[in-house]
C-alpha cells in the first residue's frame, strides 16, 4: 500500500469510527413515484440488526475515487430551455447544477453534431482544409457554449469532457456525417445505400494528411474552449466506434484508433502542452478483446489515461477494470430508453449506476438532461430525458430518473471514495465516503412490498424499512450542504 492509499485508509477508518455513534444524526431522503425527494425522520443507531433484515455491512475498504456525476449538453436541450420563461429556465439549471439541487459536476458535450444536434455540422466543414484555417467554434458560442456557461453560473467548478459523434464528413471514407443508409425513410439523412460503411472497417480516411488534420482539429477544439474559460478534462476519441448509425457516427477498428492516438493525437497534445486526457472510448462492444487491442498498442498506451464504456460496453468494463488497474474507467452514456420516462426506466438506470460503479467507473454520465415532451430526435428515435418541456404550454415535468440522479449526485461529492459493502455484492445499495468526511449510502427497493435493511458501520446499525419501489439516500455526519438545503 502506498502512502496516499495508507493515509486514505486511515482517514476513512477514523471517519467511520466517528460516524458510527448514536450522536450522529442521519439525513434520509426518499423518492417514490408518488412522492419524490421527501425527507424522512432520522433513524436511530442500534447495536444489532433487526430480525429478518438484509444486512449491508459498510466495511470501510475504499474502492475507486469518484470524479463526478452529470449529464450531456446537447443543442436540442438548449433549444427547449430557450422556449420557456427565463425564470423557469433558471430554475431547471439550478435544479440540475447547484449544490442545493442535483449538484451535477462532471458533464459531457459533443464535438460537432450529436444525434440531438439540430442538424449535421462540424467545427470545420471546408473540404481538405488540412491546416484547419477555417476551424471555428462560432456556432457553439451561440448554442452549446451558452448552455454550458449558464450551467457554470450555478456550478462554477463544473467539469466538462467531450467526444465527437463524427469527424468532419470530408475526413470519412464516404464523405458524409452518417454511416448507415436510412432504410425507414430513404434520403432522410442524404446518404445513399452505396455509401453505407461496412463493419468492422474504419470509416475514417487513414491517410497521413487526414490523420494529422484530425489531431489538429482536437487540439484547436481544446484550445479554443480553453480561451472561453471552459477546460476540457478529457476526450474520448469516438462515440460508439463499433456501430453504424443514420445520424452522425463513424466506425473505427481498435488498431486504427490506437494508430491515430499513438502517432498523431498523443504527440500533438504533447507538443502543444495540452493536459486534456485521452480516453479510449466511448466503447459500445461487450468483447473485452476490442479494448485490449488498443490499450496494448506500444505507442498508444502511453497516451491512453483511461477507457470509457456505454451500452454493450457494460459487458467489457468488468474485465478491463481488473486487467488495467492504472487506467481511469468511465461510464460515458446512460441507455436512453424509448421515451417512457417512467419508474421502470429509472430502475434500469439504477441498475446501470450500480453495475458501472461496482466495476470501477469513476463517473456516471446521463444522456439528455432536457428534451421536449415528445423526446424524439431529428432521426425519429424517441428517448428519455431527466426533464421534459412542452414548448407550447411551457409545462415542465421532472421524471423519476431526475430524482434518481439527484440521489446520487447531490450526496456523492467529487473526490469521494466508493466504499465496499461486504458479503453482499448483489445488494441494491452503494456506499461512499465524501471528502468532507460524510458517508452516503444509496439503497433501492425494487420490490412491490416494503423491505427491511440493516446498514452496519463499525459495529453500529441503522435498521430501516424501505418503502416499496423507492430510492433512498442516507447521509451520516456534518454536511454544510444539508444544512442549507430546503425541500
C-alpha positions as CSV (number, residue, x, y, z in Angstrom):
1,X,0.0,0.0,0.0
2,X,1.5,3.4,-1.0
3,X,1.5,6.4,1.3
4,X,-1.5,8.1,-0.3
5,X,-3.6,4.9,-0.1
6,X,-2.5,4.4,3.6
7,X,-3.4,7.9,4.5
8,X,-6.8,7.5,2.8
9,X,-7.5,4.2,4.6
10,X,-6.6,5.8,7.9
11,X,-8.9,8.8,7.2
12,X,-11.7,6.5,6.2
13,X,-11.3,4.3,9.3
14,X,-11.2,7.4,11.6
15,X,-14.3,9.0,9.9
16,X,-16.3,5.8,10.1
17,X,-15.4,5.3,13.7
18,X,-16.6,8.8,14.5
19,X,-19.7,8.5,12.4
20,X,-20.9,5.2,13.9
21,X,-22.1,6.9,17.0
22,X,-25.6,7.4,18.5
23,X,-24.8,11.1,18.4
24,X,-24.6,11.2,14.7
25,X,-27.8,12.4,13.1
26,X,-28.8,10.7,9.8
27,X,-30.3,12.6,6.9
28,X,-32.7,10.4,4.9
29,X,-34.2,11.3,1.6
30,X,-36.8,9.0,-0.1
31,X,-38.2,9.1,-3.6
32,X,-41.3,7.1,-4.6
33,X,-43.2,7.7,-7.8
34,X,-46.0,9.4,-5.8
35,X,-43.7,11.5,-3.6
36,X,-40.2,12.3,-4.9
37,X,-37.3,13.6,-2.8
38,X,-39.0,13.6,0.6
39,X,-37.2,14.0,3.9
40,X,-37.9,11.2,6.4
41,X,-37.4,11.1,10.1
42,X,-33.9,10.4,11.1
43,X,-33.4,6.8,12.2
44,X,-31.6,5.9,15.4
45,X,-28.4,3.9,15.6
46,X,-28.8,0.4,17.2
47,X,-26.5,-2.3,18.5
48,X,-27.8,-5.2,16.5
49,X,-29.6,-5.8,13.1
50,X,-33.3,-6.2,13.1
51,X,-34.7,-9.7,12.7
52,X,-35.1,-10.7,9.0
53,X,-33.3,-7.6,7.8
54,X,-31.0,-7.6,4.8
55,X,-27.6,-6.8,6.3
56,X,-25.4,-4.2,4.5
57,X,-22.0,-4.1,6.0
58,X,-20.2,-0.9,5.0
59,X,-16.7,-2.2,5.5
60,X,-14.6,1.0,5.2
61,X,-12.5,-0.6,2.4
62,X,-12.2,2.0,-0.3
63,X,-12.5,1.2,-4.0
64,X,-12.2,3.8,-6.7
65,X,-12.4,7.6,-6.3
66,X,-15.4,9.3,-7.9
67,X,-14.6,12.1,-10.4
68,X,-18.2,13.2,-10.7
69,X,-21.7,12.7,-11.9
70,X,-23.6,14.5,-14.6
71,X,-25.4,14.6,-17.9
72,X,-24.8,15.6,-21.5
73,X,-25.1,19.0,-23.1
74,X,-26.9,18.9,-26.5
75,X,-28.3,21.5,-28.9
76,X,-31.9,20.4,-28.7
77,X,-31.8,20.6,-24.9
78,X,-30.7,24.2,-25.0
79,X,-33.3,25.0,-27.7
80,X,-36.0,23.7,-25.3
81,X,-34.7,25.8,-22.4
82,X,-34.8,28.9,-24.6
83,X,-38.6,28.3,-25.3
84,X,-39.7,28.8,-21.7
85,X,-39.6,31.9,-19.5
86,X,-36.3,32.9,-18.1
87,X,-37.3,32.2,-14.5
88,X,-38.4,28.6,-15.4
89,X,-35.1,28.1,-17.4
90,X,-33.0,29.3,-14.4
91,X,-35.0,27.0,-12.1
92,X,-34.2,24.0,-14.2
93,X,-30.5,24.9,-14.4
94,X,-30.4,25.4,-10.6
95,X,-32.1,22.1,-10.0
96,X,-29.6,20.3,-12.2
97,X,-26.3,22.1,-11.3
98,X,-26.4,23.9,-8.0
99,X,-25.1,22.2,-4.8
100,X,-28.6,22.7,-3.3
101,X,-30.1,20.9,-6.3
102,X,-28.8,17.8,-8.1
103,X,-25.2,19.0,-7.9
104,X,-24.2,17.8,-11.3
105,X,-20.4,18.4,-11.6
106,X,-18.9,16.3,-14.4
107,X,-20.7,16.5,-17.7
108,X,-20.3,15.5,-21.4
109,X,-20.5,17.5,-24.6
110,X,-20.3,16.6,-28.2
111,X,-17.5,17.9,-30.5
112,X,-19.6,18.9,-33.5
113,X,-23.0,17.3,-34.1
114,X,-24.5,14.5,-32.0
115,X,-27.8,12.8,-32.8
116,X,-29.5,15.5,-30.7
117,X,-28.0,18.4,-32.6
118,X,-30.3,20.5,-34.8
119,X,-28.6,19.2,-38.0
120,X,-25.2,17.9,-39.3
121,X,-22.2,20.1,-38.6
122,X,-18.6,20.0,-37.5
123,X,-16.1,22.7,-36.4
124,X,-14.6,22.7,-39.9
125,X,-16.7,21.8,-42.9
126,X,-14.3,23.1,-45.5
127,X,-13.1,20.2,-47.6
128,X,-9.4,19.2,-47.3
129,X,-8.6,22.2,-45.0
130,X,-5.6,20.2,-43.6
131,X,-4.2,23.3,-41.8
132,X,-7.6,24.0,-40.1
133,X,-7.6,27.6,-41.3
134,X,-11.4,27.6,-41.3
135,X,-11.8,25.9,-37.9
136,X,-14.4,27.7,-35.9
137,X,-16.5,27.3,-32.7
138,X,-18.8,30.2,-33.6
139,X,-21.9,28.0,-33.8
140,X,-21.1,26.6,-30.4
141,X,-20.8,30.1,-28.9
142,X,-24.5,30.6,-29.6
143,X,-25.8,27.2,-28.5
144,X,-23.7,24.6,-26.7
145,X,-21.3,27.1,-25.1
146,X,-24.2,29.2,-23.8
147,X,-25.8,26.1,-22.3
148,X,-22.5,25.2,-20.5
149,X,-21.8,28.8,-19.3
150,X,-25.3,29.2,-17.9
151,X,-24.8,25.9,-16.1
152,X,-21.5,27.1,-14.7
153,X,-23.2,30.1,-13.3
154,X,-24.8,27.7,-10.8
155,X,-21.8,25.3,-10.6
156,X,-18.6,27.4,-11.3
157,X,-16.3,24.3,-10.9
158,X,-18.4,22.2,-13.4
159,X,-16.0,19.9,-15.3
160,X,-16.5,19.0,-19.0
161,X,-15.4,16.1,-21.1
162,X,-16.1,15.7,-24.8
163,X,-16.3,13.3,-27.7
164,X,-17.2,13.5,-31.4
165,X,-20.1,11.6,-32.9
166,X,-18.4,12.0,-36.3
167,X,-15.3,13.6,-37.7
168,X,-15.9,16.3,-40.3
169,X,-17.6,14.5,-43.2
170,X,-14.7,15.1,-45.6
171,X,-12.4,13.1,-43.3
172,X,-14.6,10.0,-43.7
173,X,-14.3,7.4,-46.5
174,X,-18.0,8.0,-47.5
175,X,-17.6,11.8,-47.3
176,X,-20.7,12.0,-45.1
177,X,-21.6,12.5,-41.4
178,X,-23.8,9.4,-41.3
179,X,-22.5,5.9,-41.6
180,X,-25.7,4.0,-42.4
181,X,-28.4,4.3,-45.0
182,X,-31.8,5.3,-43.6
183,X,-33.9,2.3,-44.6
184,X,-37.1,3.6,-42.9
185,X,-37.0,7.0,-44.6
186,X,-34.8,6.9,-47.7
187,X,-32.8,10.0,-48.3
188,X,-33.7,11.3,-44.8
189,X,-30.0,11.7,-44.0
190,X,-28.8,12.2,-47.5
191,X,-26.6,9.0,-47.5
192,X,-27.2,6.7,-50.5
193,X,-27.1,2.9,-49.9
194,X,-24.0,2.6,-51.9
195,X,-22.0,4.8,-49.5
196,X,-23.1,2.9,-46.3
197,X,-20.0,2.0,-44.3
198,X,-19.2,-1.7,-43.7
199,X,-18.4,-3.1,-40.3
200,X,-15.8,-3.8,-39.0
201,X,-13.9,-1.4,-41.3
202,X,-12.8,2.0,-40.2
203,X,-14.8,4.9,-41.7
204,X,-12.1,7.4,-41.2
205,X,-9.6,8.1,-44.0
206,X,-6.5,6.5,-42.6
207,X,-4.2,8.7,-44.7
208,X,-1.4,11.0,-43.4
209,X,-3.0,14.3,-44.2
210,X,-6.3,13.5,-42.6
211,X,-4.8,11.9,-39.5
212,X,-2.6,14.9,-39.0
213,X,-5.5,17.3,-39.6
214,X,-7.8,15.4,-37.2
215,X,-5.2,15.7,-34.4
216,X,-5.0,19.4,-35.1
217,X,-8.9,19.5,-35.0
218,X,-8.9,18.1,-31.5
219,X,-6.1,20.4,-30.4
220,X,-7.8,23.5,-31.6
221,X,-11.1,22.4,-30.0
222,X,-9.4,22.1,-26.6
223,X,-7.5,25.4,-27.1
224,X,-10.5,27.4,-28.3
225,X,-12.7,26.2,-25.5
226,X,-10.0,26.9,-23.0
227,X,-9.9,30.5,-24.2
228,X,-13.6,30.8,-23.4
229,X,-12.9,29.6,-19.8
230,X,-14.1,26.0,-20.4
231,X,-11.3,23.5,-19.7
232,X,-11.9,20.1,-21.4
233,X,-10.9,17.5,-18.8
234,X,-10.6,14.6,-21.3
235,X,-11.7,13.5,-24.7
236,X,-13.0,10.1,-25.9
237,X,-11.8,9.6,-29.5
238,X,-15.2,8.5,-30.9
239,X,-18.7,8.0,-29.8
240,X,-19.7,4.3,-30.3
241,X,-17.0,3.3,-32.8
242,X,-18.5,-0.2,-33.0
243,X,-21.7,0.9,-34.7
244,X,-23.1,2.4,-37.9
245,X,-25.8,4.9,-37.4
246,X,-28.1,7.0,-39.6
247,X,-27.1,10.0,-37.5
248,X,-23.5,11.4,-37.0
249,X,-21.2,8.4,-36.5
250,X,-18.0,6.8,-37.6
251,X,-16.9,3.2,-37.0
252,X,-13.2,2.5,-36.1
253,X,-11.2,-0.6,-35.8
254,X,-9.3,-0.6,-32.4
255,X,-5.9,-0.8,-34.1
256,X,-6.7,2.2,-36.2
257,X,-7.8,4.2,-33.1
258,X,-4.6,3.3,-31.4
259,X,-2.6,4.2,-34.5
260,X,-4.2,7.7,-34.6
261,X,-3.6,8.2,-30.9
262,X,0.0,6.8,-30.8
263,X,1.3,8.6,-33.9
264,X,-0.8,11.7,-34.2
265,X,-3.1,12.9,-31.4
266,X,-0.9,12.0,-28.4
267,X,2.3,13.5,-29.9
268,X,0.3,16.7,-30.9
269,X,-1.1,17.2,-27.4
270,X,2.3,16.6,-26.0
271,X,3.9,19.1,-28.4
272,X,1.2,21.8,-27.5
273,X,1.4,21.1,-23.8
274,X,-2.2,20.1,-23.5
275,X,-3.2,18.5,-20.3
276,X,-6.6,17.1,-21.6
277,X,-6.6,13.4,-21.0
278,X,-7.1,11.0,-23.9
279,X,-9.6,8.2,-23.2
280,X,-10.1,5.1,-25.2
281,X,-13.9,5.4,-25.8
282,X,-16.8,5.5,-25.9
283,X,-16.8,1.8,-26.4
284,X,-20.1,0.0,-27.1
285,X,-18.9,-3.5,-27.6
286,X,-19.0,-6.2,-24.9
287,X,-16.0,-8.1,-26.2
288,X,-13.0,-7.0,-24.0
289,X,-10.6,-8.0,-26.7
290,X,-11.7,-5.0,-28.7
291,X,-10.3,-2.8,-25.9
292,X,-7.2,-4.9,-25.3
293,X,-6.0,-4.4,-28.9
294,X,-5.8,-0.6,-28.5
295,X,-4.8,-0.5,-24.9
296,X,-1.8,-2.8,-25.5
297,X,-0.6,-0.8,-28.5
298,X,3.1,0.0,-27.8
299,X,2.8,3.7,-28.9
300,X,-0.8,4.5,-27.9
301,X,-0.7,3.0,-24.4
302,X,1.5,5.8,-23.0
303,X,-1.2,8.3,-24.1
304,X,-4.3,6.5,-23.0
305,X,-5.3,7.6,-19.5
306,X,-8.5,5.6,-19.3
307,X,-11.3,3.7,-21.1
308,X,-14.9,4.7,-21.4
309,X,-17.9,2.4,-21.8
310,X,-21.6,2.6,-22.7
311,X,-24.4,0.4,-23.9
312,X,-23.0,-3.0,-24.7
313,X,-19.7,-1.9,-23.3
314,X,-21.2,-2.8,-19.9
315,X,-20.0,-6.4,-20.7
316,X,-16.4,-5.4,-21.2
317,X,-15.8,-3.0,-18.3
318,X,-15.6,-5.7,-15.6
319,X,-12.6,-7.3,-17.4
320,X,-10.8,-4.1,-18.4
321,X,-11.1,-2.6,-15.0
322,X,-9.3,-5.7,-13.5
323,X,-6.7,-6.0,-16.2
324,X,-5.7,-2.3,-16.4
325,X,-5.9,-1.0,-12.8
326,X,-3.8,2.0,-13.7
327,X,-6.4,3.3,-16.2
328,X,-9.4,5.5,-15.3
329,X,-12.7,3.8,-16.0
330,X,-15.6,5.9,-17.2
331,X,-19.3,5.4,-17.8
332,X,-20.0,7.6,-20.8
333,X,-23.7,7.4,-21.6
334,X,-26.8,6.1,-19.9
335,X,-29.1,3.9,-22.0
336,X,-31.8,6.3,-23.3
337,X,-34.9,4.1,-23.3
338,X,-37.8,4.7,-25.6
339,X,-39.3,7.9,-24.2
340,X,-41.3,6.2,-21.5
341,X,-39.8,8.4,-18.7
342,X,-41.3,6.1,-16.1
343,X,-40.4,4.4,-12.9
344,X,-39.2,1.3,-14.8
345,X,-36.7,3.4,-16.8
346,X,-35.4,4.8,-13.5
347,X,-34.9,1.3,-12.1
348,X,-33.0,0.3,-15.2
349,X,-30.8,3.4,-14.8
350,X,-30.2,2.4,-11.2
351,X,-29.0,-1.0,-12.4
352,X,-26.6,0.8,-14.7
353,X,-25.3,3.0,-12.0
354,X,-24.7,0.0,-9.7
355,X,-23.1,-2.1,-12.4
356,X,-20.7,0.6,-13.7
357,X,-19.7,1.9,-10.3
358,X,-19.1,-1.6,-8.9
359,X,-16.8,-2.2,-11.8
360,X,-14.6,0.8,-11.3
361,X,-16.3,3.6,-13.2
362,X,-15.2,7.0,-11.7
363,X,-18.1,8.9,-13.3
364,X,-21.6,8.3,-14.4
365,X,-23.0,10.3,-17.3
366,X,-26.7,10.6,-18.1
367,X,-27.7,11.3,-21.7
368,X,-30.1,14.1,-22.4
369,X,-30.9,16.3,-19.4
370,X,-33.7,18.3,-21.1
371,X,-35.9,17.5,-24.1
372,X,-39.3,18.5,-25.4
373,X,-42.3,16.5,-24.3
374,X,-42.0,14.1,-27.3
375,X,-38.3,13.2,-26.8
376,X,-38.0,12.5,-30.5
377,X,-34.6,13.1,-32.1
378,X,-34.3,14.5,-35.7
379,X,-33.7,10.9,-36.7
380,X,-37.0,9.6,-35.3
381,X,-35.7,7.9,-32.1
382,X,-37.9,8.7,-29.1
383,X,-35.7,8.8,-26.0
384,X,-35.9,9.5,-22.2
385,X,-34.7,12.7,-20.5
386,X,-34.4,13.9,-16.9
387,X,-36.8,16.8,-17.6
388,X,-39.3,17.4,-20.3
389,X,-40.5,20.8,-21.6
390,X,-43.7,21.3,-23.6
391,X,-42.8,24.2,-25.9
392,X,-46.5,25.1,-26.5
393,X,-47.9,25.1,-23.0
394,X,-44.4,25.8,-21.3
395,X,-45.2,22.9,-18.8
396,X,-42.0,21.5,-17.2
397,X,-42.1,17.8,-15.9
398,X,-39.4,16.2,-13.8
399,X,-39.2,12.4,-14.4
400,X,-38.2,9.6,-12.0
401,X,-34.7,9.4,-13.5
402,X,-34.1,13.1,-12.5
403,X,-34.7,12.2,-8.8
404,X,-32.6,9.0,-9.1
405,X,-29.7,11.1,-10.5
406,X,-30.3,13.6,-7.7
407,X,-30.0,10.9,-5.1
408,X,-26.6,10.1,-6.5
409,X,-25.1,13.4,-7.4
410,X,-26.5,15.5,-4.6
411,X,-25.0,13.2,-1.9
412,X,-21.8,12.0,-3.6
413,X,-19.2,14.7,-3.9
414,X,-16.3,14.8,-6.4
415,X,-13.3,13.1,-4.8
416,X,-15.5,10.7,-2.8
417,X,-14.4,7.1,-2.5
418,X,-16.8,4.2,-3.1
419,X,-16.8,2.0,0.0
420,X,-17.1,-1.7,-0.3
421,X,-20.3,-3.3,1.0
422,X,-19.1,-6.6,2.3
423,X,-20.5,-10.1,1.6
424,X,-23.4,-8.8,-0.4
425,X,-22.2,-7.8,-3.8
426,X,-25.7,-8.1,-5.3
427,X,-27.3,-5.8,-2.8
428,X,-29.3,-2.9,-4.2
429,X,-27.0,-0.4,-2.4
430,X,-23.8,1.7,-2.8
431,X,-21.8,3.5,-0.2
432,X,-19.4,6.4,-0.4
433,X,-17.1,8.5,1.8
434,X,-17.1,12.1,0.8
435,X,-14.1,14.5,1.1
436,X,-15.9,16.3,3.9
437,X,-16.0,13.1,6.0
438,X,-19.6,12.3,5.5
439,X,-20.7,8.8,4.4
440,X,-23.6,8.4,2.0
441,X,-25.5,5.1,1.4
442,X,-27.9,4.8,-1.5
443,X,-30.3,1.9,-1.0
444,X,-33.0,0.9,-3.5
445,X,-36.1,-1.2,-3.1
446,X,-37.3,-2.5,-6.4
447,X,-39.9,-4.8,-4.8
448,X,-43.7,-4.1,-4.6
449,X,-43.6,-4.5,-0.8
450,X,-41.5,-2.9,2.0
451,X,-38.0,-4.2,2.6
452,X,-36.1,-4.0,5.9
453,X,-32.4,-3.4,5.7
454,X,-29.7,-3.1,8.4
455,X,-26.8,-0.8,7.5
456,X,-23.9,-1.6,9.7
457,X,-21.0,0.8,10.2
458,X,-18.2,0.0,12.7
459,X,-20.5,-2.2,14.8
460,X,-23.4,0.2,14.9
461,X,-26.5,-0.4,12.9
462,X,-29.3,1.6,11.2
463,X,-32.4,-0.6,10.9
464,X,-34.7,1.0,8.3
465,X,-37.7,0.0,6.3
466,X,-37.5,0.9,2.6
467,X,-40.8,1.8,1.1
468,X,-42.0,-0.3,-1.9
469,X,-40.5,0.9,-5.2
470,X,-38.2,3.5,-3.6
471,X,-34.8,5.2,-3.9
472,X,-33.2,6.1,-0.6
473,X,-30.1,8.1,0.4
474,X,-28.9,8.1,4.0
475,X,-26.1,10.5,4.9
476,X,-24.2,10.5,8.2
477,X,-22.3,13.3,9.7
478,X,-22.0,17.1,9.4
479,X,-22.6,18.3,5.8
480,X,-22.8,22.1,5.1
481,X,-25.0,21.4,2.0
482,X,-27.5,19.6,4.1
483,X,-27.9,22.5,6.5
484,X,-28.7,25.0,3.8
485,X,-30.9,22.8,1.5
486,X,-34.6,23.5,1.5
487,X,-37.0,20.9,0.1
